[in-house]
Structures are given as structure tokens and as C-alpha cells.
């Protein structure tokens, strides 16, 4: 939500490190506004995000699962604490400036408070499609896989919870001339089905 810095650098920086939860609050308030204004309803609201945007999707469905009918998390960065602890991964050390360093107790507490994997519980999760790329160098395929496994074990989903792993893909999805179009068609079909529009 604050990644583009549309309201300036200070506003952007007030959505990272210890202030990262502000980003999730922004998203939830935007969704509530759309419902209150009558543009949509919780039964017709679908959300989508990839990579760090997938973390956003994971955090808000943990916080307010009833607000969304469907959620798509593409190659989501959802195991924040464990990933940020592993400096051997290609992006970890460089990303401490954004997410924090879990070796610092105060920063660990913030991360643990919103990390989607660490905050799964017996919630009424919306219909969800989660994707992974087997050759993804940024978000290991195991992050979405273990997140989905935990939601299946502990959650109280209201619809399907699907994990789609592209065995030949990296962080940007399927390759080939029509790969991206195929991916988007799959996502759109899932969302339409989850919202009951295909009936």
C-alpha cells in the first residue's frame, strides 16, 4: 500500500520496519471504505498480491478474514521470521532495512506479530489461491507450501484453499509466449468461481 510513496518519503517510511503494520491497516481501511460506500460487499470482494504483496494478502486475511470473499497470493513472502533469519538467502541481508533483523528483539517482535505463517489460526479464511515457483530465487516454494499446509490444518476456511506450484517457473510466473496469459486466466477463473459469478 505504501510501496509507491505517493504521499512522499515520510509516508512510505511510516510503513516499514516497526511501522510495517500501518500498511496492513491501510489496506483493511480501504476495503472497509469500498464496502461502506456500497461499491462492493464482503461477499464480492477479492484481493490479490504477489511477493511482498502476497505478505500483505496473508496479513490481512489473518486480521480480517470475514472482510474478503476471495484472496490470491502469488509467490507470497509469508514466512517472514524464518526467511529474515537466513542470511544465506540472496535477498535477506539487503531486506533488513525494509522488514528488520530478527536478531534484534524489538524487530523480531514486530515481524512475529504480522508474519502470515506465524499467525495462522482457527479463522474463517476466504477462498484462497496461493501460487509458488519451484525455481523462485526470491521466495522459496516452501514458504507458500508450508503456509497453505498450516492453514489447512488450523484454519476454518469458507471455501477452497488451493496451492498451485509451477515446476518450471521462477518469481515472475510461467515462462513462454502464453505463460503469463495462462496464469492470469487461471487466477480470473478462480476468482470468478469463488465469487459465484460462474454459476
N, C-alpha and C positions, 0 to 999 in steps of 0.2 A: 504493500500500500504506500510506503514512503520511499520506495526504491528509486523513483524518478526524481525526487527532490523538487517537485513542482512548486512547493511553498518555501523554497530556499534551503540552504545547507543546515541551518539550525534545526529546522523541522525534520529534515532527513535524519540528522544525528540523534534526534529525540525518538528514534525508532530503532536503535541498535544497542548492543551491549545490555546494560541493566534496564534500559528503556525499551527493549525489544517488545515486551507485551503491549506497548502502545499500538504497534502495528496490528495486532490481533483485535484489539478494541476498536480501532478504526474500521476494520473490515466488518465486524459484527454490527457496529452502529450504522454503517452504510446499508447492510442487508435489512436491518430493522426499519430504516428510513424508507426503503423501497416497499416494504410490506405495509407500513403505516400510511404511506401516500396512496396505496392501492394499485401500484404498478404490478405487483405480483402477490403471492401468498407463500406461506411456508410450504404448502403442498405443491408449489410450482417453481420453487427457487432452486436452481442448480448452480454449483460453483466449480471452478476449475483452476488449477495452478500446477506449475512444474518446477522441479528442483527446489529452490528456496520458496517458490510459490506453493509447492506441494507441502512444505512445512507449514505454511500459512493455512492451507486447507486442513491439514491434520490438527493444528492447534484449535481452529475454530469449531471443528466438528467435535472435539473433546469438550470445548467450553459450552457450545450451544447446539447440540445435535438436532434438537427439535426445530431449529430455525431453517433447516435445509432439507429438501426432498432428495437431492442427489449431489454427489461430490465426485469429482475426477481429480486424482492426484497422480501426476505424471512424473516419473523418476523422482519421487519426493525425498527430500532430506529430512528424515523423520527420527533418526536415532542420534540426536544432537550430542548428547553427553559422550557416548562411546566413540563417535566419529571424531569429535574435537579432542579427545584424549589420545588419539592415534596419530602422532606427528609423522609417521611413515607414509601416510596417505598424501597424495600430491597437493591437495589444497588446504590441508588442516592448518598448518602454521600461519599461512597468509590470511586465513579467515578468522584468526583470533581477534583481529581488530573489529570484525563485524559481530561475532557471536560471543566472544570471550574465551578465556582459557580455563578449562575445568580444574586446573591445578590451583587456581585462586578460589578460595572457598566461597566468597561472595558471588563470583561469576558462575560458579557451579550451581549455586542455589537458584539463580535466575534461570539458567538453562534447564535444570531439572524441573522447574515449575511449569515450563511450557513444552518441553520435548514431547512430540506426539506419542512416540513409543512408550515413554515413561509414564504417561498419563492416561493410558487406556483404562477404561473401567466399564462397569455394567450400565452403559448408557444406550439410549435408543438411537444408534447411529443410522444415518440415512443410507439409501442405496449408494454403493461406492464402487468405483472402478479405479484400481491402482495399477500403474504400469512400472516396469523395470526394464533396463537394458543389460543383458548379460555382459557386454563389453564396456560398460559405462565406467570411465575413469574418475568421474566426479562424485557420483552417488552409487556406491556398491549395490548390486542387485539384492544383496542380503538385507539391506535396510527396509525396502518396501516388503520383502518376503516375510521378515520376522514381525513387522508391524501388522500385516494382514493376519498372520497366524495368531498374534496376541488378541487382535480384535475379534477374531472368530472364536477364540477360547473364552474371552472375558466380556465381550460386548453383548448387547441385546439389539442387534440390527433389525431395522424395519423392512429391509429389502436385501437384495443380493449384495454380497461383498466379493468382488472379483479381483484376481491378480492376473495380469497379463504380462508375461516376460518375453521380450523379443530376444531370441537367442543370438541373432546376428547384429543387434543394434547396440549403439553406444548411448551417450547422454541426449542426443538430439533425435532419437527415434529411429524408425526404419530407414534403410537406405534404398537407393534405386529410384527410377524415374517416377514411379507412382507410389512409393512407400509412404510418403507424408500424407498423400491423399487417402490412402487406405487407412492410416492411423486415425485421421480426422473423421472418416466415415464411421469407423468403429466407435469412436467416442460419441459422435452425434447419435448413432443408433442406440447406444447405451442410455444416454440422457433422455432421449425421446421415450424409450421403454420405461425408464424409471419414473418419468412424469406421467405415464399413462397416455401419451399422445399417439402411440402406435396402435391403440385399440379402436 
